[in-house]
Amino acid sequence: MPEVSPDDFKGALGSWASGVTVVTTKLDGMVYGITVSSFASLSIDPLLITVGLADSNHLPGMIKKSKQFAVSILASDQQDISAYFARSGRDPQPEFDMPVRARVWHTGSPIIEGAIAHLDCELEHAIQGGDHTIAVGRVVGAAYDPAKQPLVYFRRAYRSVSEVSHGG
Ligand SMILES: Cc1cc2nc3c(=O)[nH]c(=O)nc-3n(C[C@H](O)[C@H](O)[C@H](O)COP(=O)(O)O)c2cc1C
């Protein structure tokens, strides 16, 4: 089998247009979250979703202890929120900095205000997948705003839905 080059791997995966989420949790009074595009629906009965989280980051270890996390699906005007939660070197803190506004819902994990949808989850399984943890969440709260448009990520750039449909 020929070896797959890292550039081909990244290029192929970058061709997958996705939404952008922020996955958060709260542990011992400290909140933390990261920008995540590896979000997927998994099961209807029971209601399950998955996210893939790099083990080099604080989040998988925190979620394994808190047993809960929230997924906020970002709206088209939330690029700044995506950039905030994608910044390296952040540590858990009592509250997120401005401009992030968050509140707790069912589980105690913070959900991000202004998002197009929220999923509040209890941790069902944490599965090792290479250098990432696949967190399987049982959904205990789901809400969405039909008036908003989603933020889209495609070929390493933020897009809008209209841009994708016009091939931009
Ligand atoms: C659009 C976008 C999607 C991302 N998706 C993921 C993802 O699915 N899983 C992940 O672990 N990191 C993902 N990241 C990277 C993390 O957000 C980023 O590595 C993290 O916030 C930086 O923290 P650290 O370097 O301090 O660990 C994504 C970043 C961006 C901008």
The ligand as a Gaussian input file, in Angstrom:
#p B3LYP/6-31G(d) Opt

LIG

0 1
 C      -12.358000      25.215000      12.565000
 C      -11.584000      24.448000      13.616000
 C      -11.932000      23.140000      13.903000
 C      -11.254000      22.414000      14.882000
 N      -11.652000      21.126000      15.165000
 C      -11.019000      20.444000      16.138000
 C      -11.460000      19.124000      16.486000
 O      -12.407000      18.593000      15.912000
 N      -10.818000      18.486000      17.508000
 C       -9.763000      19.048000      18.175000
 O       -9.215000      18.418000      19.087000
 N       -9.317000      20.297000      17.859000
 C       -9.922000      20.996000      16.871000
 N       -9.501000      22.253000      16.555000
 C       -8.309000      22.789000      17.227000
 C       -8.593000      23.264000      18.646000
 O       -9.655000      24.196000      18.715000
 C       -7.287000      23.913000      19.186000
 O       -6.241000      23.006000      18.981000
 C       -7.310000      24.194000      20.637000
 O       -8.291000      25.150000      21.006000
 C       -5.946000      24.781000      21.032000
 O       -5.644000      24.371000      22.306000
 P       -4.189000      23.842000      22.758000
 O       -3.222000      24.022000      21.632000
 O       -3.848000      24.709000      23.964000
 O       -4.405000      22.425000      23.126000
 C      -10.166000      23.009000      15.579000
 C       -9.805000      24.339000      15.280000
 C      -10.499000      25.052000      14.302000
 C      -10.109000      26.478000      14.012000

